[in-house]
């Protein structure tokens, strides 16, 4: 599930992160140990999994096959709608500048707390 908690001072000081999150998420305000924070919840839902070719049981050896035409725009966070759990994906594109790609920006800023797993790679 992709629903990271982001502390408000981080968003106040990183307008690029805020813009990238707002492009595809709603930010739900919470208080964590007396500190203001938000939980990002992806609201962009896509039906991009080739279910006939994929083998998905939420195990380490799962095989995810995506339909490229149905993926969310590169750099944005989206949720796969046909699964009960909130499976979120990020289609990253190294041709984009980091300021337009959530995955690249996250790593460029040395943020921590999220784990990314490469599910699929395309040469196109």
C-alpha positions in Angstrom: 0.0 0.0 0.0 1.3 3.4 -0.9 0.1 6.0 1.7 3.2 7.7 3.1 3.0 10.1 5.9 4.7 13.4 5.1 5.3 15.9 7.8 4.1 19.4 7.1 7.5 21.1 7.3 8.8 18.9 4.5 5.9 20.0 2.2 6.3 23.6 3.3 10.0 23.5 2.2 9.6 21.3 -0.9 7.1 22.8 -3.4 8.2 20.2 -6.1 7.2 17.3 -3.8 3.9 19.1 -3.0 3.1 19.6 -6.7 4.0 16.0 -7.6 1.8 14.7 -4.8 -1.1 17.0 -5.6 -1.0 15.9 -9.3 -2.4 12.5 -8.3 -3.1 12.3 -4.6 -5.3 13.8 -2.0 -3.5 14.9 1.1 -5.3 14.0 4.3 -4.3 16.0 7.4 -3.3 14.1 10.5 -1.4 14.7 13.8 1.5 12.3 14.6 3.0 12.6 18.0 1.8 16.2 18.2 3.2 17.1 14.8 1.2 18.2 11.7 1.4 15.8 8.8 -0.5 14.5 5.8 -1.2 11.1 4.5 -1.0 11.0 0.7 -3.8 8.8 -0.9 -3.7 8.2 -4.6 -6.9 9.1 -6.3 -5.8 8.4 -9.8 -7.2 4.9 -10.6 -6.1 3.1 -13.7 -6.9 -0.4 -15.2 -3.5 -1.1 -16.6 -2.7 -4.7 -15.6 -2.7 -7.4 -18.3 -4.5 -9.9 -16.1 -4.1 -12.8 -18.6 -0.4 -12.5 -18.7 0.3 -11.5 -15.1 0.7 -13.8 -12.1 -0.2 -11.7 -9.0 -0.7 -13.2 -5.5 1.2 -10.4 -3.6 4.2 -12.6 -3.2 7.9 -11.9 -4.0 7.8 -13.9 -7.2 4.8 -12.2 -8.7 4.9 -11.3 -12.4 3.2 -8.0 -13.3 2.6 -7.3 -16.9 1.2 -3.8 -17.8 -0.6 -2.5 -20.8 1.6 0.6 -21.7 -1.3 2.6 -23.3 -3.2 2.4 -20.0 -0.5 3.5 -17.6 -0.8 6.8 -15.9 1.5 9.6 -17.2 5.1 9.0 -16.4 6.2 10.5 -13.1 2.8 10.3 -11.5 1.4 8.0 -8.8 -1.6 5.9 -9.6 -3.6 3.1 -8.1 -4.5 -0.1 -9.8 -8.3 -0.2 -9.5 -9.2 -3.9 -9.8 -7.4 -5.0 -6.6 -9.0 -4.9 -3.1 -5.8 -3.6 -1.6 -4.4 -0.2 -2.5 -1.7 -1.2 -5.0 0.0 2.0 -6.2 2.4 2.3 -9.0 4.7 5.0 -10.4 5.6 4.9 -14.0 9.0 6.6 -14.0 10.8 7.9 -17.1 14.5 8.8 -16.9 14.0 11.1 -19.8 11.9 13.4 -17.6 13.7 15.9 -15.4 13.5 14.9 -11.7 11.1 17.8 -11.0 8.5 16.1 -13.1 9.0 12.5 -11.9 8.0 11.5 -8.3 10.4 8.5 -8.1 13.4 10.5 -9.3 12.6 13.5 -7.1 12.2 11.3 -4.0 15.7 9.8 -4.5 17.3 13.1 -5.5 16.1 14.7 -2.2 17.4 11.6 -0.3 14.0 11.1 1.3 13.5 7.8 3.2 10.7 5.6 4.3 9.3 4.3 1.0 10.5 1.1 -0.6 10.2 0.8 -4.4 10.2 -2.5 -6.3 10.7 -2.6 -10.1 7.7 -4.5 -11.4 8.1 -4.0 -15.1 10.5 -2.4 -17.5 10.0 -1.2 -21.0 12.4 -0.1 -23.7 9.8 2.2 -25.2 
